[in-house]
Amino acid sequence: MWTTIQQIMPYAVVFTIPLLITALGGLFSERSGVVNIGLEGLMVVGAFASAFVIFRLQAIYPGSQWTLWAGLLAAMAAGILFSLLHAFASINLSANQVISGTALNMIAGAITVFLSRNMTGSGNIRITTGFFPVKIPILSDIPVIGNLFFMKTYWTTWLVLVILALCIYVLYYRPFGLRLRACGEHPHAAEAAGINVRRIRYIGVMISGAFAGLGGAVIIVTYAGEFTGTVSGLGFLALASLIFGQWRPLGVLAATLFFGFASTVANVSQINPALAVVPPIILKVFPYVVTLIALVLFSKASQAPKAAGEPFDPGKR
């Protein structure tokens, strides 16, 4: 069993990272008071932007690693721009935020495949090479955890973990984090204190776009290597992780790690003798069933922002 865990864990971490960064983006949006179920669409847009930019740059500069970082930046920029649609509809037009997020998901897949076919001649965009897993010196020699976390790791993993630490610091130890959380809990009180609620909510949604776009790009540069017009529902899984993690960064980390490990087990169950005895359908639905059960059991103690999903109308109390 220990050998099986050692084999699975590096892949589970790789699968967890795009979930984590996307869920963190959703956390900023919902903490500001804007529900964002368009994370799936934002990931698709980020995956497309990164794949296209890397595809073009690698044709000019073959073998250059900086092209991958350029793709990550392009994905974040594309995610921010696409998220502005949701921000404008939700904040300026006071549209139903669930419908607006659903529209993002519907538009993203169609428009990215359309652009891909017209810009490259194919609905799929394959990059030449992505990041390679590396062994971290010294840390990989630590007993037990060295083999689990530091033997085969990507630079994007450490980038996202640094972002996680910065998110915790900003949310709980900086004035901006206090203002953001106030806008999601008591927006009219925040307005009375002189906070521009609409501006803060715009920033929260834009951060969610940047992070979700980065999540889509991480998929491309690590284990996928090809844009296909979808991220296989990872955006919805990130949203479930956000709820399961009770809208807290460390809770989101634990939830995404759980989902990442469970999904990896399901994916490798047919090629691993130790897991083949369990029907794969059980392993695939297990994390979702557990989430539903947890939501039912702990719904009364939910830590969701009180004003999340509610349009803000200045002047009304």
C-alpha positions in Angstrom: 0.0 0.0 0.0 2.8 2.4 0.9 4.4 1.8 -2.5 1.1 2.5 -4.2 0.8 5.8 -2.3 4.4 6.8 -3.3 3.5 6.1 -6.9 0.2 8.0 -6.9 1.1 11.1 -4.8 3.3 13.0 -7.3 0.5 12.7 -9.9 -2.1 13.7 -7.3 -0.2 16.9 -6.5 0.1 17.7 -10.2 -3.7 17.3 -10.6 -4.3 19.3 -7.4 -2.4 22.4 -8.4 -4.8 23.7 -11.2 -7.7 22.9 -8.9 -6.1 24.9 -6.1 -5.3 28.0 -8.0 -8.7 28.1 -9.7 -10.5 27.6 -6.3 -8.4 30.4 -4.8 -9.7 32.6 -7.7 -13.2 31.7 -6.9 -12.5 32.5 -3.2 -11.6 36.1 -4.0 -14.6 36.6 -6.2 -17.1 35.2 -3.7 -15.4 36.8 -0.7 -16.1 40.1 -2.5 -19.7 39.2 -2.9 -19.9 37.9 -6.5 -20.7 34.3 -7.0 -18.6 32.9 -9.9 -19.6 29.6 -11.3 -17.9 30.6 -14.5 -14.6 29.1 -13.3 -14.8 26.3 -15.9 -15.1 28.8 -18.7 -12.3 30.9 -17.4 -10.0 27.9 -17.2 -10.9 27.0 -20.8 -10.0 30.5 -22.0 -6.7 30.4 -20.0 -5.9 27.0 -21.5 -6.5 28.3 -25.0 -4.5 31.5 -24.6 -1.5 29.7 -23.1 -1.6 26.9 -25.7 -1.8 29.4 -28.6 0.9 31.7 -27.3 3.3 28.8 -26.5 2.5 27.1 -29.9 3.4 30.3 -31.8 6.5 31.1 -29.7 7.9 27.6 -29.8 7.7 27.7 -33.6 10.1 30.7 -33.5 12.1 29.8 -30.4 12.2 26.0 -30.2 13.3 24.6 -26.8 13.1 27.8 -24.9 11.6 27.5 -21.5 10.6 31.2 -21.3 7.9 30.5 -23.9 6.1 28.5 -21.2 6.2 31.4 -18.7 4.9 33.7 -21.5 2.0 31.3 -22.0 1.2 31.5 -18.3 1.1 35.3 -18.3 -1.0 35.2 -21.5 -3.5 32.9 -19.8 -3.8 35.2 -16.8 -4.4 38.2 -19.0 -7.0 36.4 -21.1 -8.7 35.2 -17.9 -8.9 38.8 -16.6 -10.4 40.1 -19.8 -13.0 37.4 -20.0 -13.9 37.8 -16.4 -14.8 41.4 -17.0 -17.9 40.2 -18.8 -19.1 38.5 -15.6 -18.1 41.5 -13.5 -20.0 44.0 -15.7 -23.1 41.9 -15.9 -23.1 41.1 -12.1 -22.0 44.5 -10.7 -23.1 47.1 -13.2 -26.2 45.4 -14.6 -27.2 43.6 -11.3 -27.7 40.4 -13.4 -28.3 37.1 -11.8 -24.8 35.9 -11.1 -25.5 32.2 -11.6 -26.9 32.9 -15.1 -24.0 35.2 -15.9 -21.5 32.5 -14.8 -23.3 29.9 -16.8 -23.1 32.1 -19.8 -19.3 32.3 -19.4 -19.1 28.5 -19.4 -21.2 28.2 -22.5 -19.4 30.9 -24.4 -15.9 29.9 -23.5 -15.8 26.4 -25.1 -17.5 27.6 -28.3 -15.4 30.8 -28.9 -12.1 29.2 -28.1 -12.6 26.3 -30.5 -13.8 28.7 -33.1 -10.7 30.9 -32.7 -8.5 27.9 -32.6 -9.8 26.6 -35.9 -9.5 30.0 -37.6 -6.1 30.8 -36.1 -4.3 27.4 -36.4 -6.5 25.4 -38.7 -7.4 22.9 -36.0 -9.7 22.8 -33.0 -6.8 21.3 -31.0 -3.6 23.1 -30.2 -0.6 20.9 -29.2 2.5 22.5 -27.7 5.9 21.0 -28.5 7.0 20.5 -24.9 5.9 21.6 -21.4 7.6 21.8 -18.0 9.5 18.7 -16.9 9.2 17.3 -13.4 12.4 17.9 -11.4 13.9 16.6 -8.2 14.4 19.1 -5.4 17.8 18.8 -3.8 18.0 18.2 -0.1 14.2 18.2 0.3 13.9 15.0 -1.7 16.1 13.3 0.9 13.7 14.0 3.8 12.3 10.7 5.0 8.7 9.8 4.0 7.7 13.2 2.6 10.7 13.5 0.4 9.6 10.7 -1.9 6.0 11.9 -1.8 6.3 15.6 -2.6 9.9 16.5 -3.8 11.0 13.7 -6.1 8.9 14.7 -9.2 7.7 18.2 -8.9 7.0 21.1 -11.3 7.9 24.7 -11.0 4.3 25.6 -11.4 3.6 23.7 -8.2 5.8 26.0 -6.2 4.5 29.1 -8.0 0.9 28.2 -6.9 2.0 27.5 -3.4 3.7 30.9 -3.2 0.5 32.5 -4.5 -1.5 30.5 -1.8 0.8 32.0 0.9 0.4 35.5 -0.5 -3.4 35.0 -0.6 -3.5 34.2 3.1 -1.4 37.2 3.9 -3.4 39.6 1.8 -6.8 38.3 2.9 -6.1 38.3 6.7 -3.2 40.7 7.3 -3.7 43.5 4.8 -6.3 46.3 4.6 -7.3 45.2 1.1 -8.2 41.7 2.4 -10.4 43.3 5.2 -12.1 45.5 2.7 -12.7 42.6 0.3 -14.2 40.4 3.0 -16.3 43.3 4.3 -17.8 43.8 0.8 -18.8 40.1 0.8 -20.3 40.2 4.3 -21.8 43.6 4.8 -21.4 45.7 1.6 -23.6 48.6 2.8 -21.6 48.9 6.0 -18.4 48.9 3.9 -19.9 51.6 1.7 -20.7 53.7 4.8 -17.1 53.3 5.9 -15.9 54.8 2.6 -15.1 51.7 0.7 -15.9 51.6 -3.0 -17.8 48.3 -3.0 -18.1 48.1 -6.8 -14.4 48.6 -7.4 -13.5 46.0 -4.8 -15.9 43.5 -6.4 -14.4 44.2 -9.8 -10.9 43.5 -8.4 -12.2 40.3 -6.8 -13.7 39.0 -10.0 -10.6 40.0 -12.0 -8.4 38.1 -9.6 -10.6 35.1 -10.1 -10.2 35.4 -13.8 -6.4 35.6 -13.5 -6.2 32.6 -11.2 -8.6 30.5 -13.2 -6.8 31.3 -16.4 -3.6 30.3 -14.8 -5.2 27.1 -13.7 -6.1 26.3 -17.3 -2.6 27.1 -18.4 -1.0 24.9 -15.7 -3.0 21.9 -17.2 -1.5 22.6 -20.6 2.2 23.0 -19.5 2.2 20.1 -17.1 0.3 16.9 -17.9 -2.0 17.7 -20.9 0.2 19.4 -23.5 -2.8 20.0 -25.8 -5.8 22.3 -25.8 -9.0 20.5 -26.8 -11.7 23.0 -25.9 -12.4 21.6 -22.5 -10.8 21.1 -19.0 -13.0 18.1 -18.2 -15.1 19.8 -15.6 -12.2 20.8 -13.4 -13.7 24.3 -13.0 -16.8 22.8 -11.4 -14.6 20.6 -9.2 -12.7 23.7 -8.1 -16.0 25.3 -7.2 -16.9 22.3 -5.1 -13.6 22.5 -3.4 -14.2 26.1 -2.6 -17.5 25.2 -0.9 -16.0 22.1 0.8 -13.1 24.3 2.0 -15.6 26.7 3.6 -14.2 29.7 1.6 -10.9 29.6 3.5 -7.5 29.3 1.8 -6.2 26.4 3.9 -9.6 24.7 3.8 -9.5 25.0 0.0 -6.0 23.5 0.0 -7.2 20.5 2.0 -10.3 20.1 -0.2 -8.4 20.3 -3.5 -5.7 17.9 -2.3 -8.5 15.4 -1.4 -10.1 15.8 -4.8 -6.8 15.6 -6.6 -5.8 12.4 -4.8 -9.2 10.8 -5.2 -9.4 11.7 -8.9 -5.8 10.4 -9.5 -6.7 7.1 -7.8 -9.7 6.8 -10.1 -7.6 7.5 -13.2 -4.9 5.0 -12.4 -7.1 2.3 -10.8 -7.1 0.1 -14.0 -3.3 0.0 -14.4 -2.5 -0.4 -10.7 -3.0 -4.0 -9.4 -3.6 -2.8 -5.8 -6.5 -0.6 -6.9 -8.0 -2.8 -9.7 -10.1 -4.7 -7.2 -12.3 -1.7 -6.7 -14.8 -0.9 -9.5 -13.5 2.4 -11.2 -17.0 3.9 -11.1 -17.0 3.8 -7.3 -13.6 5.6 -7.2 -14.7 8.2 -9.7 -17.9 9.2 -7.9 -16.4 8.9 -4.4 -15.2 12.5 -4.0 -18.4 14.0 -5.3 -20.6 11.8 -3.0 -18.5 12.8 0.0 -18.8 16.4 -0.9 -22.6 16.2 -1.2 -22.8 14.4 2.2 -20.5 17.0 3.8 -22.6 19.9 2.4 -25.8 18.3 3.8 -24.3 17.7 7.2 -22.6 21.0 7.6 -24.9 23.3 5.7 -26.1 25.1 8.8 -22.6 25.9 9.8 -21.6 27.1 6.3 -19.0 29.9 6.2 -20.2 31.4 2.9 -20.0 35.2 2.7 -23.4 36.6 3.7 -23.8 38.9 0.7 -22.5 36.5 -1.9 -24.8 36.5 -4.9 -26.7 39.6 -3.9 -26.5 42.6 -6.3 -25.2 45.7 -4.6 -27.4 48.8 -4.9 -25.7 51.9 -3.5 -28.0 54.0 -1.4 -30.3 51.1 -0.4 -30.0 49.5 3.1 
